[in-house]
Amino acid sequence: MNMMRSNSNSPIKDFDIMIVGGGPAGISTLLHLHKFTPELATRTILIEKEIYPRDKLCGGAVSGWSEIIFKNLGVNIDVPSVWIDNVEFRYGDNISSIHKPKFFRVVQRREFDHELANISIKRSLKLQEGEEFLNFVRSKDDLEVVTNRHRYKIKVLIGADGTLSNVQKKMSLPNKPRLMSTLEIFEPVNRKYDPEFDEKKVVFDFSPIKKGLQGYVWHFPCIRNNQSFINHGICDSHFYRNHPKANMKTIFSNELEKRHIKPNVKSWSGYPIRLLSDDDILSQPNILLAGDAAGIEPILGGGIHLALSYGELASSTIINAFKLNDFTFKDYKDRLNNHIIGKYIKKMNYFATNMYDNKISPIEVAKEIFSKTK
């Protein structure tokens, strides 16, 4: 409340657009605006409540069509990466793999997001760190946004502030959140038990589906502080809510023990991922949701490529709104459904429906996904 009062008498800053959240979805929105309507981008401000570089829990796979988006934006992300040549899928004793040299890379979000932010700043775009969105009120055809630092008068607000989006909360939408649970840990490579780093390989192990998990265990090689690490993780989409819940902690502990890693729950990190539902509302007049704030898919848990694509979708929707002087955003959900994001999520929902109902092999699903995403 003190922050709200301290801003009440401050001058109102005037921008056309505010983006809340400095992750891939938010910065992609800013960069796409800059590419297609530079003059509008100069009237845009992005606020990020943390200070870069900041940690973000994520597997860090820059996969799918990410590199295509970077090329289209003229962006080169130069951060420590492990390029992946092999993707391995497991389901019990059934093991399959795809081999493609430099198929995709694994990064640390701390470094990746910071580099994206630096690229935006070098293009003279307005990015404000350490500024947190608090609330908004409507004023005629505009919004007045209150942060922990300032008050703003804006025309368009984009909530790209993650699964637990504060923008979405303040929109008071009727959406019933469907959340995927995840746990992860980073451990130094033990070459006796962790072949992934030397083999430039990521592993998706769907075997725990047999134990009721509606997800998978992953093992991703990565570089942390110039050292070789493996990111071990597990996720459960809870896709079928009427199915008994698997014991994620027990399953994960058992997987870590196989690699001679002592299970220490206190060292694990956990975070939810919002899944997109057909009946979710993603916009209001003057407001759009993007990235994890809007929702992703229930098989792999989204990915950086989806976040980047949300930026392209949000920017094109906003540009069209300014051309037509229509900020109702009534067509945003239709635009999403006709965009690569919507089509991809629809396909993944179809796969999830059949895979978690034991009608199709997880390995066949995984092979189909990875053979069509690049």
MARLUM-212732 format. One record per residue (C-alpha): residue in one letter; x, y, z. Coordinates in steps of 0.2 Angstrom, whole numbers. Layout:
! MARLUM-212732
> code / x / y / z
> A / X / Y / Z
...
This chain:
! MARLUM-212732
> code / x / y / z
> M / 0 / 0 / 0
> N / 14 / 12 / 3
> M / 21 / 10 / -14
> M / 3 / 13 / -21
> R / 2 / 30 / -11
> S / 20 / 35 / -15
> N / 15 / 34 / -34
> S / -1 / 43 / -32
> N / 6 / 61 / -33
> S / 20 / 57 / -46
> P / 19 / 63 / -64
> I / 11 / 51 / -76
> K / 22 / 44 / -89
> D / 14 / 43 / -106
> F / 18 / 27 / -118
> D / 7 / 18 / -131
> I / 12 / 1 / -125
> M / 18 / -7 / -109
> I / 25 / -25 / -109
> V / 26 / -33 / -92
> G / 39 / -47 / -91
> G / 57 / -47 / -98
> G / 58 / -65 / -103
> P / 58 / -72 / -121
> A / 39 / -68 / -124
> G / 40 / -50 / -118
> I / 57 / -46 / -127
> S / 51 / -55 / -143
> T / 36 / -44 / -143
> L / 47 / -29 / -141
> L / 59 / -34 / -155
> H / 45 / -39 / -167
> L / 37 / -22 / -164
> H / 54 / -14 / -168
> K / 56 / -24 / -184
> F / 39 / -20 / -191
> T / 34 / -3 / -184
> P / 50 / 5 / -177
> E / 40 / 21 / -173
> L / 28 / 12 / -162
> A / 42 / 2 / -153
> T / 49 / 19 / -148
> R / 33 / 22 / -139
> T / 34 / 6 / -130
> I / 41 / 2 / -112
> L / 45 / -15 / -105
> I / 46 / -18 / -87
> E / 55 / -32 / -78
> K / 53 / -34 / -59
> E / 70 / -42 / -57
> I / 88 / -36 / -61
> Y / 97 / -45 / -75
> P / 105 / -57 / -75
> R / 92 / -66 / -65
> D / 88 / -85 / -63
> K / 73 / -93 / -72
> L / 69 / -111 / -69
> C / 69 / -119 / -86
> G / 76 / -134 / -95
> G / 84 / -121 / -107
> A / 81 / -130 / -124
> V / 82 / -117 / -138
> S / 73 / -129 / -150
> G / 59 / -130 / -162
> W / 59 / -115 / -174
> S / 68 / -103 / -162
> E / 83 / -100 / -174
> I / 72 / -96 / -188
> I / 64 / -82 / -177
> F / 81 / -76 / -172
> K / 86 / -75 / -190
> N / 71 / -65 / -195
> L / 74 / -53 / -181
> G / 93 / -51 / -185
> V / 97 / -58 / -168
> N / 112 / -68 / -163
> I / 112 / -75 / -146
> D / 130 / -78 / -141
> V / 129 / -86 / -124
> P / 137 / -103 / -117
> S / 128 / -117 / -125
> V / 128 / -136 / -127
> W / 123 / -140 / -145
> I / 113 / -156 / -146
> D / 116 / -169 / -159
> N / 106 / -183 / -152
> V / 88 / -184 / -144
> E / 84 / -200 / -135
> F / 67 / -206 / -130
> R / 64 / -220 / -117
> Y / 48 / -229 / -113
> G / 53 / -244 / -102
> D / 65 / -255 / -112
> N / 60 / -247 / -128
> I / 73 / -234 / -133
> S / 73 / -223 / -149
> S / 83 / -209 / -154
> I / 85 / -195 / -168
> H / 102 / -189 / -174
> K / 104 / -172 / -182
> P / 120 / -162 / -180
> K / 117 / -146 / -171
> F / 98 / -150 / -169
> F / 96 / -137 / -156
> R / 105 / -130 / -141
> V / 103 / -130 / -122
> V / 107 / -113 / -113
> Q / 105 / -106 / -96
> R / 90 / -94 / -95
> R / 100 / -82 / -83
> E / 112 / -79 / -98
> F / 100 / -81 / -112
> D / 87 / -68 / -106
> H / 101 / -56 / -101
> E / 108 / -57 / -119
> L / 90 / -54 / -126
> A / 88 / -39 / -115
> N / 105 / -32 / -120
> I / 101 / -34 / -138
> S / 85 / -24 / -135
> I / 94 / -10 / -126
> K / 107 / -9 / -140
> R / 93 / -6 / -152
> S / 88 / 9 / -141
> L / 72 / 1 / -135
> K / 66 / 6 / -117
> L / 68 / -8 / -105
> Q / 66 / -5 / -86
> E / 74 / -17 / -74
> G / 68 / -18 / -55
> E / 51 / -11 / -59
> E / 36 / -22 / -54
> F / 18 / -20 / -61
> L / 5 / -18 / -47
> N / -11 / -14 / -54
> F / -21 / -4 / -68
> V / -37 / 6 / -69
> R / -47 / 10 / -84
> S / -48 / 29 / -89
> K / -59 / 32 / -105
> D / -50 / 23 / -119
> D / -34 / 21 / -110
> L / -26 / 12 / -95
> E / -17 / 20 / -80
> V / -4 / 7 / -74
> V / 4 / 8 / -57
> T / 21 / 1 / -54
> N / 32 / 1 / -38
> R / 41 / 16 / -46
> H / 29 / 26 / -57
> R / 11 / 29 / -65
> Y / 9 / 27 / -83
> K / -4 / 31 / -96
> I / -4 / 18 / -110
> K / -15 / 11 / -124
> V / -10 / -7 / -123
> L / -4 / -18 / -109
> I / 4 / -35 / -113
> G / 5 / -47 / -99
> A / 21 / -58 / -102
> D / 25 / -60 / -84
> G / 25 / -79 / -83
> T / 13 / -93 / -76
> L / 9 / -84 / -60
> S / 5 / -68 / -70
> N / 1 / -53 / -60
> V / -7 / -45 / -75
> Q / -19 / -60 / -78
> K / -24 / -59 / -59
> K / -28 / -41 / -60
> M / -39 / -44 / -76
> S / -50 / -55 / -65
> L / -53 / -68 / -79
> P / -64 / -83 / -76
> N / -50 / -95 / -82
> K / -48 / -110 / -71
> P / -29 / -113 / -71
> R / -22 / -130 / -77
> L / -4 / -131 / -71
> M / 10 / -143 / -75
> S / 21 / -147 / -60
> T / 40 / -148 / -62
> L / 55 / -152 / -52
> E / 73 / -150 / -57
> I / 91 / -150 / -51
> F / 108 / -146 / -58
> E / 122 / -158 / -54
> P / 140 / -158 / -60
> V / 143 / -171 / -74
> N / 148 / -189 / -67
> R / 154 / -196 / -83
> K / 152 / -214 / -76
> Y / 133 / -211 / -75
> D / 130 / -196 / -86
> P / 134 / -199 / -104
> E / 123 / -185 / -111
> F / 137 / -171 / -110
> D / 150 / -181 / -120
> E / 137 / -188 / -132
> K / 129 / -171 / -135
> K / 112 / -179 / -131
> V / 96 / -175 / -122
> V / 85 / -189 / -114
> F / 66 / -189 / -112
> D / 61 / -204 / -102
> F / 43 / -207 / -102
> S / 44 / -223 / -92
> P / 36 / -216 / -77
> I / 20 / -215 / -87
> K / 18 / -233 / -81
> K / 18 / -227 / -63
> G / 4 / -214 / -66
> L / 15 / -199 / -71
> Q / 7 / -189 / -85
> G / 24 / -182 / -90
> Y / 42 / -187 / -91
> V / 60 / -187 / -83
> W / 73 / -177 / -93
> H / 92 / -176 / -93
> F / 99 / -161 / -102
> P / 118 / -157 / -103
> C / 122 / -139 / -100
> I / 136 / -127 / -95
> R / 135 / -117 / -78
> N / 149 / -106 / -73
> N / 160 / -113 / -87
> Q / 158 / -130 / -79
> S / 149 / -146 / -86
> F / 133 / -150 / -78
> I / 117 / -160 / -81
> N / 100 / -153 / -78
> H / 89 / -167 / -71
> G / 70 / -164 / -71
> I / 53 / -171 / -70
> C / 36 / -164 / -75
> D / 18 / -170 / -73
> S / 5 / -161 / -83
> H / -10 / -168 / -73
> F / -19 / -169 / -90
> Y / -32 / -181 / -85
> R / -37 / -173 / -68
> N / -48 / -189 / -63
> H / -32 / -200 / -64
> P / -23 / -204 / -48
> K / -8 / -192 / -45
> A / 9 / -200 / -47
> N / 21 / -197 / -33
> M / 33 / -186 / -42
> K / 46 / -184 / -28
> T / 47 / -203 / -26
> I / 49 / -206 / -45
> F / 62 / -192 / -46
> S / 72 / -198 / -31
> N / 73 / -216 / -39
> E / 79 / -208 / -55
> L / 93 / -198 / -46
> E / 98 / -213 / -36
> K / 101 / -223 / -52
> R / 114 / -209 / -56
> H / 122 / -210 / -39
> I / 114 / -193 / -34
> K / 108 / -192 / -16
> P / 90 / -186 / -16
> N / 90 / -170 / -7
> V / 73 / -162 / -8
> K / 79 / -146 / -1
> S / 91 / -144 / -16
> W / 77 / -146 / -29
> S / 68 / -132 / -38
> G / 50 / -132 / -42
> Y / 39 / -121 / -53
> P / 22 / -123 / -62
> I / 18 / -121 / -80
> R / 2 / -115 / -86
> L / -7 / -125 / -99
> L / -18 / -117 / -112
> S / -36 / -122 / -112
> D / -49 / -120 / -126
> D / -60 / -109 / -116
> D / -47 / -98 / -108
> I / -49 / -80 / -111
> L / -33 / -71 / -116
> S / -38 / -53 / -119
> Q / -48 / -39 / -113
> P / -50 / -22 / -121
> N / -32 / -14 / -121
> I / -24 / -30 / -113
> L / -16 / -46 / -120
> L / -8 / -61 / -112
> A / 7 / -69 / -120
> G / 19 / -83 / -116
> D / 17 / -93 / -100
> A / 5 / -80 / -94
> A / -7 / -86 / -108
> G / -2 / -105 / -108
> I / 7 / -118 / -117
> E / 5 / -137 / -121
> P / 4 / -153 / -110
> I / 17 / -164 / -118
> L / 34 / -156 / -116
> G / 29 / -141 / -106
> G / 31 / -127 / -120
> G / 48 / -121 / -124
> I / 57 / -105 / -128
> H / 51 / -107 / -147
> L / 33 / -105 / -141
> A / 38 / -90 / -130
> L / 47 / -81 / -145
> S / 32 / -85 / -156
> Y / 20 / -77 / -144
> G / 30 / -62 / -146
> E / 27 / -62 / -165
> L / 8 / -65 / -162
> A / 6 / -51 / -149
> S / 16 / -38 / -159
> S / 6 / -42 / -175
> T / -10 / -41 / -166
> I / -5 / -24 / -158
> I / 1 / -17 / -174
> N / -16 / -21 / -182
> A / -25 / -13 / -167
> F / -16 / 3 / -170
> K / -20 / 3 / -189
> L / -38 / 0 / -186
> N / -39 / 11 / -170
> D / -48 / -4 / -162
> F / -41 / -10 / -145
> T / -55 / -22 / -141
> F / -43 / -37 / -146
> K / -59 / -48 / -148
> D / -50 / -57 / -162
> Y / -34 / -62 / -152
> K / -40 / -80 / -148
> D / -44 / -83 / -166
> R / -27 / -76 / -171
> L / -19 / -87 / -159
> N / -29 / -103 / -165
> N / -23 / -99 / -183
> H / -5 / -95 / -178
> I / 8 / -108 / -177
> I / 6 / -108 / -158
> G / -12 / -112 / -158
> K / -10 / -126 / -171
> Y / 5 / -133 / -162
> I / -4 / -133 / -145
> K / -19 / -141 / -153
> K / -8 / -155 / -160
> M / 0 / -158 / -143
> N / -17 / -159 / -134
> Y / -22 / -172 / -147
> F / -6 / -182 / -143
> A / -9 / -180 / -124
> T / -27 / -186 / -125
> N / -21 / -202 / -133
> M / -4 / -204 / -125
> Y / -10 / -203 / -107
> D / -25 / -214 / -111
> N / -13 / -228 / -117
> K / -19 / -227 / -135
> I / -2 / -222 / -143
> S / 16 / -225 / -138
> P / 25 / -210 / -130
> I / 40 / -214 / -141
> E / 30 / -212 / -157
> V / 23 / -196 / -150
> A / 40 / -189 / -146
> K / 47 / -194 / -163
> E / 33 / -186 / -172
> I / 35 / -170 / -162
> F / 54 / -169 / -165
> S / 53 / -173 / -183
> K / 41 / -159 / -187
> T / 48 / -145 / -176
> K / 63 / -140 / -186
